């Protein structure tokens, strides 16, 4: 029988009525397969995955498919967001077998969990044919399967190991310049992002390129970042009506998104746009930040002040069939009826024309391709008039859209994604000065502490319906440590910093491998998978090991901890010489920049320390690490630096500090002029 009704994951519950005898990923399930000597099907997806829904409808809801699967296989459904460790291992297998990956991810394994065949989306006939042939081979020639499984398993294990550099190479600024030069060849200089489709936003890449361009006064790179951020904000990828970014666009101009909205994308993009606003004071970036936070609050906020995972790409259309993008798209006739006399100007702003036409669906997804200033000039009206009209139109469409069937919600909360949002909210608070954003960030921190932290101080991975479950993975710890450090930097609440250090020390006990010099993705106390996974390469979310490197850098300075320093330096020494394509290691390259001579530390002490740190951080200064206090505190970096009668600011570099300043403006000017 189908056992998924016993689960809490929205993705697994979507499959709870399938005629297939699905089981969830549990130790007991794997033991059952071994005991009964049955092949295993592992099918991995997530709630907002469009093609997962398509394969479910075509195959997993079908009685003939169910008969084939139920007769010979133990079938396991996995929510990749609940079990990123399982997903990572079997994704490596698929990439070895086919050279590509994606979701849904479907793998057939021997009873012990070693994979022998798989791929992503399969049509019904090819899926059932493959399953019948594999079962026949398993019965008639198990030795052949065993030999293949052994070789594939060896490949997975090799991929899981961190590749060591062949020789000790000193990574230099010249190396970096060559990597940047190679990287730039893939830039789309018309629409931003990369010259390919589908098009992902890659926040970590944008964050690094902005930092590198700024510190090296490379205007070409900064222009590229601003082009990308502008075109992303104008495109259908960003929902100008309700706010929030979709996961990626299927075209090269950021127009037609794959409509699911993920918390992790929006959390990270808040930080990127906040930094860009501090650098440029571009009003468009303010609009993006405010709308994105509004979207998160309206659609993803739970009653405990944490945030849900995602909104689906699909929703019920007027015919009550699930359709991708039905909630977000408009017909021309619909818009003419809603907007009346304003339609002509609206159609210019949002391209209700061949440029904005969604050909496949005969609908429009709103996209802007010119600034409001340029549009106002062409229309012979004021910019203020166009801006006001745009607000009125969006408000109208917002209320009309609310009458439609909403996309399905994945209502589990994931620790790492919530921690990312803490950082995004804090960065938005600093950039725009909205105190409400800091309050939201502290609300999430309380949610993680109250609902996602165990009695012994370790973290859970997910929360839903008053239940926290699944031992935290390295990314949960890495992003939570990062979030608590960031909270400390704007509040100087020492409790956040001590929490960060406590979690870091826990990671050394449960995740760090001294031989490999990196942290494993799964705790050594968790049930073992068929291979060990080290998350090294930065992707749409930075690798948990690169985030740990940044955390170790900050904590090594705050606590004058030479071991922390040694660990992140060893990590860099392993990574830097092996980099071929910089886009997959951008967060590591940012960590490397922390080791350069232009890197600064600033101790801000005194009764007005919090106000002073906000004043400093309003400026875009990516090469600055800040600490501070409003009282005497036992932190090595701040030792003997507090004076209850004076505000003192100590600018330091390479563990050497200058004579303290008393005026925050002097410090800001000094940093800017160096």
Secondary structure, DSSP 8 states (H G I E B T S, - for coil): ---GGG---HHHHHTTTSSS-EEES-HHHHHHHHHHT-EEEEEEE-TT-HHHHHHIIIIIT-HHHHHHHHHHEEEEEEETTT-HHHHHHHHHHHHHHHS---SSEEEEE-TTS-EEEEES---HHHHHHHHHHHHHHHHH-HHHHHHHHHHHHHHHHHHHS----SS-----HHHHHHHHHHHHTTB-TTTSSBSSSSEE--HHHHHHHHHHHHHTT-HHHHHHHHHHHHHHHHSTTB-TTT--B-SEESSTTS-SEE--EEHHHHHHHHHHHHHHHHHH--HHHHHHHHHHHHHIIIIIB-TTS-B--EE-SEEE-TTS-EEETTTT-B-HHHHHHHHGGGHHHHHHHTT-SGGGEETTTTEE-----S-HHHHHHHHTS-HHHHHHHHHHHHHHHHHHHTTS----EE--EEHHHHHHHHHHHHHHHHHH--HHHHHHHHHHHHHHHHHSB-TTS-BEEEEETTEEEEE--HHHHHHHHHHHHHHHHHH--HHHHHHHHHHHHHHHHHTEETTTTEE-SS-TTS---SS-----S--SS--HHHHHHHHHHHHHHHTT-HHHHHHHHHHHHHHGGG-SSGGGSHHHHHHHHTTSTT-EEEEEESTTHHHHHHHHHTS--TTEEEEEESS----GGGTT---TT--EEEEEETTEE---BS-HHHHHHHHHH-
